[in-house]
């Protein structure tokens, strides 16, 4: 798949095939894509915790509430992305420019992760509704949890949905 095909085929999965495990080589490819993702000053101010089994179920439970993310318990793997401190050069740049580079870098890492997962035939969903305190305890993390990404195979009947996006003319202008 080229990148446009990946973008066209990637969607938030809310129906995982609980009977299919993710092969280690596919997980490794997904994690390697994150390692290669660009970040401010190459600082990679994040840490990924791969959760399976009971840990995944506990993290999934910490991502549910008010009816959200109930499907997460079906995913065989949940990847917790926690924010780490800046490297000194990125910290200086963030302070001078008033920009939160860590959030940008975590977003890029999540995009690389989900894109490579799609290329590997896997499904993902990025979860922002989460209980930071519970997940930190489950994963023994010292720093804030920013995202959780579910990872697995979509159920056979989870068909590609039409994309609802703004028209390009609403997103782009030229000067």
Beta strands, then each sheet from edge to edge (+ up, - down):
strand 1: 46-52
strand 2: 77-83
strand 3: 123-127
strand 4: 145-152
sheet 1: 1+ 2- 4+ 3-
end
